[in-house]
Structure formats: C-alpha cells, structure tokens
C-alpha cells in the first residue's frame, strides 16, 4: 500500500524520511510504521499521522456520531410531523 506520486523514487515518511509503509487514513501523506498512530473506536484500525492525531484526535467517535445523526434526525423529524398531523386531522 505505497503512496504513489507518479515518480520513480519510493515514498518516504513525512516525519522521519524513512521508507513509507502507507498513507495516512485522513490526509493521505506517506508514513512509516514507527511514525503512525492507530485509531481507536472503529471496527477496523486505521493508521493516521501525528498531525491528524493532534488536530482531530485518534478516536472515530465523532465520525460515527455524524453518521448516526444523518440517519436518525430525519426519521425523528418525520415521526414528529406525523404525530402533529395526526393530532390536527385525526379526529374521530
């Protein structure tokens, strides 16, 4: 899983200059195995760089919260709309 910049030279780590093992999962800069940080809270571990870990942390909880809210929020709004419409027009 080498980062490829379409040159003949192999990718090197942006932090230490060693041969890169793969890209950062967030910003896609090349990283070696010693400079990457493994994420927490997901079903699959991902390697991220030090800069991304310092800026956004190593947890994936914020991303999962966004996914759940994009699914749950419209459902809650529709249920509330149905309850209001049922109360207004659902007279026996």
ABEGO torsion letter per residue (X at the ends): XBBBAGBABBBBBAAAGBBBAEBBAAAGBBBBAAABBBBBGBABBBBBBAAAAAAAEABAAAAAAAAAAAAAAAAAAAAAAAAAAAAAAABX
